[in-house]
């Protein structure tokens, strides 16, 4: 329990790894259409904001607004909006980050809930952006349904909308410059795989970042390795080997 608490405390970086409010409306910087204009801006919004896009999309937001004003599905849309709002607020972290700078004096709900273990275990509020995607998708679907029903007597317009809106969504969310990892493996590891006997491999340098690569290499050589990969690595993990 003590080691787990230490690891959670070590990984808790809520004050610097929250979503910037602007990142939700900044077009996807992995999109080849937007990247030349948005990549440098995103890099000014903090570590997490520069690694992943939180862009919600204008089409999806417009459809979500259409859903929220639909009386027929008011109960369902309000439920989805409430769930999405919770994840949105939590993603902003304990203090506000707006257009880059962090405003320590503007405290948000997560600040007063930082004692709650499950909330603290997340460590990085930016991860809550993931929880916002499902409610947004459902609201957008309701909004799309509302528009199609409203145009039931205009089949040609319906058909055009069924083609244009999904195309617009795909264009906004297109990600084809996503950074990948070098996957080539040295023939040395194939030689290790063919070596007889029961032994383990020590790979250097050690550390959580390097061990990610070593675990991948283990898929090739199929031997035991001294160092694995732990998501919440305690500070004392390398004390003995050091």
C-alpha positions, 0 to 999 in steps of 0.5 A: 500500500505504501509503495502504491501510494508513493507511485500515485503521488509521484505520477500526480501531475495535475497542475501541469498536465491538464487540458487547455480550454483552447485545445478543445477548439484548436483544430487537430494538429495531426491533420495535414490540413491544419497542422501547418497552422496549429502545431506550434500553437499546440506546443505552447499549451503544455506537455499533454496538449502538445502530444494529443489533440482534444479537438471536438470538431465543429460539425460534432458540436453543431450536431450536439447543440441540435440534439440538446434543443430537441424536446423529443430526446430531452431526457437522453440528451441531458444525460449525455450532456451531463456525463460529458460535462463531468469529464470536461470539467475534470479534464481541466484539472485543479487549476485553469490553463487558458491559451498556455498560461496556468492560472493558479488562483482560479481553482476548479472542482478537481482541486477540491476532489484531489484527496479522492484516491480514484481521481488522484490515481488518474494522475493526469487530468488530460486523460479525461478527454477520452471520457468526453468522446462517447457522450459527444458521439451520442449527442452528435448522433441524436442531432443528426437524427433530428435533422434527418427527421426534420427533412423527411419530406426532402429526400434529396436534401436528406441524401446530400446531408448523409453524404456531406456531414460524414465526409466533413467529420472525417475531414476534421478528424483525419489523422495521417501524420501521427508519430510512429515508432521505429520497429526494425529489430537487430538480427542479434535478437533472432540469434538470442531466440535460437540460443538453448538454455534457461537464462535472462537478458539484462538490457541497458540503459535501464529505465521505464522509457527504455524498457518499453522498447525492451518488452517489444524486443522480447516478442522476438527473442522470447527469453526472460528479461530482468527488467519489465515495465511498470506503469506506476514505477516506485522510486525505490524500484531500481535501488537494488540494481543501482 
